[in-house]
Amino acid sequence: MIKKILIFALSGIGDALMFTPALQLLRNALPDANIDAVTMFKGAKELLERNPNLDNVFYFDLLNSSKLNSLKSILSLRGKYDASINVYPSNRKEYNIINFLAGAQKKAGIKYLRRDLRNFGFLNNTRIVENDLRHNVRTNIMLVEKLLQKKFDEEPDLCFPLTNEDEIYSAKFFEQTGIKQNNVVIGFHPGSSTLKNHIHRRWAPEKFAELGSRLIKGLNATILIFGGPEEDELKSSIKKMIGHPQVYEIHTKGLTESLGLVKRCDVFATNDSGMMHIAAALKRNVVALIGPTNSNYIHPWNTRYKIVSLDLECSPCFFYSPRPLICSRSDIKFKCLKELEADAAYKAVDEFLKTLKD
């Protein structure tokens, strides 16, 4: 019988969030089990610490620790769990080695369609096969089904609950800025992860600025620009390009402070990023600006959304693999985003706003 389970959510905020529906089903099936999680990104730690289905969340700074200290951290968990799960996607040999070293009898992970063998996927002994047509959330649910040998009939929402503190922080912000309840508020997230060349999943700042200018002029919208501290320069540059007082850069001490502000947005326009999934968790109308990514994997879950994409013949070209993101085109590199115009995004936002008025 499985009594203690360890979740390795090492690959980032969005991936951790897309495991939360499977986590809900896991807890429902094993209400008395001890379920812990390990993260190596602080944002993922903040996210999972709020999840009511976890008993403990461990944060190991594996990116900045020495190999010896990282090994000590992982071995401190060894032999304490009956089962462990590598959250999908986590197609790196390091993640599979970590799952193996934790020493659980059942080690759950995905059998990837690409580079599975060279990344030691065989170290996991409870696996399902990756499917390019399947959403990450469904893949995680199927992985839990495989582990428990049990089928589920439901597909829960993403889980990132707000607290009273979030609501208070949000109320103070809107009081101080003078943004009224009846004002149209559009959220932007112009950033994304930069690891493995993923900066090329970003729509150009100039395009966000053009979209913001059009939304202010055409719809009298207020624009909130979200992003972490590492994206401050990016947010500032877009605000400067728009050059209008109805644009606000959002600066918070941590990920959770922004939740109430995202919740207030009528529409959230975003790159493929963790913030896109946070907006989905908060049931926002999401306009997702997608270039090289397979939208089957990552489209906003259980919320209203519109994918804005050129749908080129070469897309999608980004699949789960440790290799950096590259573009094979010989004419315009990353044409899928470089030639994606603001007009398409504006129309998607406008269509959402029209439905809100109806």
C-alpha positions as CSV (number, residue, x, y, z in Angstrom):
1,M,0.0,0.0,0.0
2,I,1.2,3.5,-0.8
3,K,1.4,5.6,2.3
4,K,4.1,8.2,1.5
5,I,4.5,9.9,-1.8
6,L,7.1,12.4,-3.0
7,I,6.4,14.8,-5.9
8,F,9.4,16.2,-7.8
9,A,8.2,19.5,-9.3
10,L,11.6,20.7,-10.5
11,S,10.8,22.2,-13.9
12,G,9.1,25.5,-13.0
13,I,6.0,27.4,-12.0
14,G,3.7,26.5,-14.9
15,D,4.6,22.8,-14.9
16,A,4.1,22.6,-11.1
17,L,0.7,24.3,-11.5
18,M,-0.3,21.9,-14.3
19,F,0.3,19.0,-11.9
20,T,-2.2,20.3,-9.3
21,P,-5.3,18.7,-10.9
22,A,-3.5,15.3,-10.7
23,L,-2.5,16.1,-7.2
24,Q,-6.1,16.8,-6.2
25,L,-7.1,13.3,-7.6
26,L,-4.2,11.7,-5.8
27,R,-5.3,13.2,-2.5
28,N,-8.9,12.2,-3.1
29,A,-7.8,8.6,-3.7
30,L,-5.4,8.5,-0.7
31,P,-6.8,10.9,1.9
32,D,-4.6,9.5,4.7
33,A,-1.3,9.4,2.7
34,N,1.6,11.7,3.4
35,I,2.2,13.7,0.2
36,D,5.3,15.9,0.0
37,A,6.8,17.9,-2.9
38,V,10.3,19.1,-3.9
39,T,10.9,22.3,-5.9
40,M,14.1,24.1,-7.0
41,F,12.4,27.4,-8.1
42,K,11.1,29.8,-5.4
43,G,8.0,30.6,-7.4
44,A,7.0,26.9,-7.6
45,K,7.6,26.7,-3.8
46,E,5.3,29.7,-3.2
47,L,2.7,28.1,-5.4
48,L,2.8,24.6,-3.8
49,E,2.9,25.8,-0.3
50,R,-0.6,27.0,-0.7
51,N,-1.9,23.7,-2.0
52,P,-4.1,22.0,0.5
53,N,-3.3,18.6,-0.9
54,L,0.4,18.7,0.2
55,D,1.8,18.0,3.7
56,N,5.3,19.5,3.1
57,V,7.1,21.4,0.4
58,F,10.9,21.2,0.3
59,Y,12.9,23.8,-1.6
60,F,16.4,22.8,-2.8
61,D,18.4,25.4,-4.6
62,L,19.8,22.9,-7.0
63,L,20.7,25.4,-9.7
64,N,23.1,27.3,-7.4
65,S,24.3,24.6,-5.1
66,S,27.4,22.5,-5.5
67,K,26.9,19.0,-6.9
68,L,27.9,17.6,-3.5
69,N,25.4,19.7,-1.6
70,S,22.7,18.9,-4.2
71,L,23.4,15.2,-3.7
72,K,23.2,15.5,0.1
73,S,19.8,17.2,-0.3
74,I,18.4,14.5,-2.4
75,L,19.8,11.6,-0.3
76,S,18.2,13.2,2.8
77,L,14.9,12.0,1.3
78,R,16.1,8.5,0.4
79,G,14.1,5.6,1.6
80,K,11.4,7.7,3.2
81,Y,8.7,7.3,0.5
82,D,6.8,4.4,-1.1
83,A,6.4,6.2,-4.4
84,S,7.8,9.2,-6.2
85,I,6.6,11.1,-9.2
86,N,8.5,13.2,-11.8
87,V,6.0,15.9,-12.8
88,Y,5.5,16.1,-16.5
89,P,7.4,17.5,-18.3
90,S,10.8,16.8,-16.8
91,N,12.8,15.2,-19.6
92,R,16.3,15.7,-18.3
93,K,18.6,13.0,-17.1
94,E,19.2,14.9,-13.9
95,Y,15.6,14.7,-13.0
96,N,15.4,11.0,-13.6
97,I,18.6,10.4,-11.6
98,I,17.1,12.4,-8.7
99,N,13.9,10.4,-8.8
100,F,16.0,7.2,-8.8
101,L,18.2,8.4,-5.9
102,A,15.2,9.1,-3.8
103,G,14.8,5.4,-3.6
104,A,11.1,4.9,-3.7
105,Q,9.9,1.4,-4.7
106,K,7.6,3.0,-7.4
107,K,9.2,5.7,-9.5
108,A,6.7,7.3,-11.8
109,G,7.7,9.2,-14.9
110,I,6.9,9.7,-18.6
111,K,8.3,7.6,-21.5
112,Y,9.2,10.5,-23.8
113,L,9.0,10.3,-27.5
114,R,12.3,12.1,-27.9
115,R,15.7,11.4,-26.2
116,D,14.1,9.2,-23.6
117,L,16.9,6.7,-23.5
118,R,19.8,9.1,-23.4
119,N,18.1,10.9,-20.5
120,F,17.8,7.7,-18.5
121,G,14.0,7.5,-18.6
122,F,14.4,3.8,-17.9
123,L,15.3,4.7,-14.3
124,N,11.6,5.2,-13.7
125,N,9.6,1.9,-13.4
126,T,6.0,3.3,-13.6
127,R,5.5,5.0,-16.9
128,I,3.1,6.1,-19.6
129,V,4.0,7.1,-23.1
130,E,4.0,10.7,-24.1
131,N,1.4,11.9,-26.6
132,D,1.9,15.1,-28.6
133,L,-1.9,15.6,-28.9
134,R,-2.5,15.4,-25.1
135,H,-2.5,18.3,-22.6
136,N,0.1,18.3,-19.8
137,V,-2.6,18.2,-17.2
138,R,-4.1,15.0,-18.7
139,T,-0.7,13.4,-19.0
140,N,-0.1,14.0,-15.3
141,I,-3.5,12.6,-14.4
142,M,-2.8,9.5,-16.5
143,L,0.6,9.1,-14.7
144,V,-1.2,9.2,-11.3
145,E,-3.8,6.7,-12.7
146,K,-0.9,4.4,-13.7
147,L,0.7,4.7,-10.2
148,L,-2.6,3.9,-8.4
149,Q,-4.0,1.5,-11.0
150,K,-7.2,3.5,-10.8
151,K,-9.2,5.5,-13.4
152,F,-10.6,8.9,-12.7
153,D,-13.7,10.4,-14.3
154,E,-12.9,14.1,-13.5
155,E,-10.3,16.6,-14.6
156,P,-10.1,19.3,-11.8
157,D,-9.1,22.9,-12.3
158,L,-5.6,24.2,-11.6
159,C,-5.1,25.1,-8.0
160,F,-3.6,28.4,-6.8
161,P,-5.9,29.8,-4.1
162,L,-6.1,33.4,-3.1
163,T,-5.8,34.5,0.5
164,N,-7.3,37.4,2.4
165,E,-3.9,39.1,2.2
166,D,-3.9,38.8,-1.6
167,E,-7.4,40.5,-1.7
168,I,-6.2,43.3,0.7
169,Y,-3.1,43.9,-1.3
170,S,-5.1,44.1,-4.5
171,A,-7.7,46.4,-3.0
172,K,-5.0,48.8,-1.8
173,F,-3.4,48.9,-5.2
174,F,-6.7,49.8,-7.0
175,E,-7.5,52.3,-4.3
176,Q,-4.1,54.0,-4.7
177,T,-4.2,54.0,-8.5
178,G,-7.8,55.1,-8.8
179,I,-8.7,52.2,-11.1
180,K,-12.5,51.7,-10.7
181,Q,-14.5,48.5,-10.7
182,N,-16.1,49.4,-14.0
183,N,-12.8,50.2,-15.8
184,V,-11.6,47.7,-18.4
185,V,-8.4,46.1,-17.1
186,I,-6.1,44.1,-19.4
187,G,-3.1,42.1,-18.0
188,F,0.1,41.7,-19.9
189,H,2.8,39.2,-19.3
190,P,5.6,39.9,-21.8
191,G,8.2,37.6,-20.2
192,S,8.9,33.9,-20.1
193,S,11.7,31.6,-18.9
194,T,15.0,32.3,-20.5
195,L,16.5,28.9,-19.8
196,K,17.4,26.8,-22.8
197,N,17.0,29.7,-25.2
198,H,13.3,30.0,-24.3
199,I,13.5,33.8,-24.6
200,H,12.5,33.1,-28.2
201,R,9.0,32.2,-26.9
202,R,8.5,35.9,-26.2
203,W,6.4,38.2,-28.4
204,A,8.4,41.4,-29.1
205,P,8.1,44.2,-26.6
206,E,7.2,46.6,-29.4
207,K,4.2,44.4,-30.3
208,F,3.0,44.4,-26.7
209,A,3.4,48.2,-26.7
210,E,1.4,48.5,-29.9
211,L,-1.3,46.3,-28.5
212,G,-1.4,48.4,-25.3
213,S,-1.7,51.6,-27.2
214,R,-4.5,50.3,-29.3
215,L,-6.4,48.9,-26.3
216,I,-6.2,52.3,-24.5
217,K,-7.2,54.3,-27.6
218,G,-9.9,52.0,-28.8
219,L,-11.3,50.6,-25.5
220,N,-10.1,53.0,-22.9
221,A,-8.4,50.1,-21.2
222,T,-6.1,50.1,-18.2
223,I,-3.0,48.0,-18.7
224,L,-1.2,46.1,-15.9
225,I,2.2,44.7,-16.9
226,F,3.2,41.6,-14.9
227,G,6.5,39.9,-14.5
228,G,9.2,39.0,-12.0
229,P,12.1,41.2,-10.8
230,E,14.3,39.8,-13.6
231,E,11.7,41.3,-16.1
232,D,11.6,44.8,-14.6
233,E,13.6,46.3,-17.5
234,L,11.2,44.6,-20.0
235,K,8.1,45.9,-18.2
236,S,9.6,49.4,-18.0
237,S,10.5,49.5,-21.7
238,I,6.9,48.6,-22.7
239,K,5.4,51.2,-20.4
240,K,7.7,53.8,-21.9
241,M,6.9,52.8,-25.5
242,I,3.1,53.1,-24.7
243,G,3.7,56.4,-22.9
244,H,0.3,56.7,-21.3
245,P,-0.8,57.1,-17.6
246,Q,-3.2,54.2,-17.8
247,V,-0.2,51.7,-17.9
248,Y,1.1,50.3,-14.6
249,E,4.1,48.1,-14.0
250,I,3.4,45.5,-11.3
251,H,6.2,45.1,-8.8
252,T,5.6,42.6,-6.0
253,K,7.8,41.0,-3.4
254,G,6.7,37.5,-4.5
255,L,4.6,35.6,-6.8
256,T,1.6,35.4,-4.5
257,E,1.1,39.2,-4.1
258,S,0.2,39.4,-7.8
259,L,-2.7,37.0,-7.6
260,G,-5.4,39.4,-6.6
261,L,-4.3,41.8,-9.4
262,V,-4.4,39.1,-12.0
263,K,-7.9,38.1,-10.7
264,R,-9.1,41.7,-11.5
265,C,-8.0,41.5,-15.1
266,D,-10.9,41.2,-17.6
267,V,-8.5,39.7,-20.1
268,F,-4.9,38.5,-19.7
269,A,-2.6,38.6,-22.8
270,T,0.5,36.6,-22.3
271,N,3.3,34.6,-23.8
272,D,3.6,30.9,-23.1
273,S,4.7,31.2,-19.5
274,G,3.9,30.3,-15.9
275,M,1.8,33.5,-15.6
276,M,-0.4,32.2,-18.4
277,H,-1.3,29.2,-16.3
278,I,-1.8,31.4,-13.2
279,A,-4.3,33.4,-15.2
280,A,-6.0,30.1,-16.1
281,A,-6.1,29.0,-12.5
282,L,-7.8,32.3,-11.6
283,K,-10.4,31.7,-14.5
284,R,-9.4,34.7,-16.5
285,N,-10.1,35.2,-20.2
286,V,-6.6,34.4,-21.6
287,V,-5.2,35.5,-24.9
288,A,-2.2,33.2,-25.4
289,L,0.5,34.4,-27.9
290,I,2.0,31.1,-29.1
291,G,4.9,30.7,-31.4
292,P,7.1,27.5,-31.4
293,T,5.2,25.7,-28.6
294,N,2.8,22.8,-29.1
295,S,-0.4,24.4,-27.8
296,N,-1.9,20.9,-27.3
297,Y,0.4,20.6,-24.3
298,I,0.0,24.0,-22.7
299,H,-3.2,25.8,-23.7
300,P,-4.9,27.5,-20.7
301,W,-6.7,24.8,-18.7
302,N,-10.4,24.9,-17.8
303,T,-10.9,28.6,-18.6
304,R,-11.9,30.6,-21.6
305,Y,-9.0,31.2,-23.9
306,K,-8.0,32.2,-27.5
307,I,-4.7,31.1,-29.1
308,V,-3.2,33.8,-31.3
309,S,-0.7,32.1,-33.6
310,L,0.4,32.2,-37.2
311,D,0.1,28.4,-37.5
312,L,3.0,28.1,-39.8
313,E,3.7,24.9,-41.6
314,C,6.8,24.4,-39.4
315,S,4.9,24.8,-36.2
316,P,5.0,23.5,-33.6
317,C,8.7,22.9,-33.4
318,F,9.2,23.0,-29.6
319,F,8.7,19.6,-27.9
320,Y,9.9,18.4,-24.6
321,S,13.6,17.7,-24.8
322,P,16.7,19.0,-22.9
323,R,18.0,20.6,-26.1
324,P,17.8,24.4,-26.4
325,L,15.1,25.9,-28.5
326,I,16.2,26.4,-32.0
327,C,14.6,27.5,-35.3
328,S,15.3,25.6,-38.5
329,R,13.9,28.3,-40.9
330,S,16.3,29.8,-43.4
331,D,14.3,32.9,-44.2
332,I,13.3,34.5,-40.8
333,K,14.3,32.9,-37.6
334,F,11.3,32.5,-35.2
335,K,9.0,33.9,-37.8
336,C,6.1,32.4,-35.9
337,L,6.4,35.2,-33.3
338,K,8.3,37.9,-35.2
339,E,5.5,38.2,-37.8
340,L,2.6,37.8,-35.4
341,E,0.9,41.2,-35.6
342,A,-0.8,43.2,-32.8
343,D,-4.0,43.3,-34.8
344,A,-4.7,39.6,-34.2
345,A,-4.2,40.0,-30.5
346,Y,-6.3,43.1,-30.4
347,K,-9.2,41.3,-32.1
348,A,-9.0,38.4,-29.6
349,V,-9.1,40.8,-26.6
350,D,-11.9,42.8,-28.2
351,E,-14.0,39.6,-28.8
352,F,-13.6,38.7,-25.1
353,L,-14.7,42.1,-24.0
354,K,-17.7,42.1,-26.2
355,T,-18.9,38.8,-24.7
356,L,-18.6,40.4,-21.2
357,K,-20.9,43.2,-22.2
358,D,-23.6,40.8,-23.6
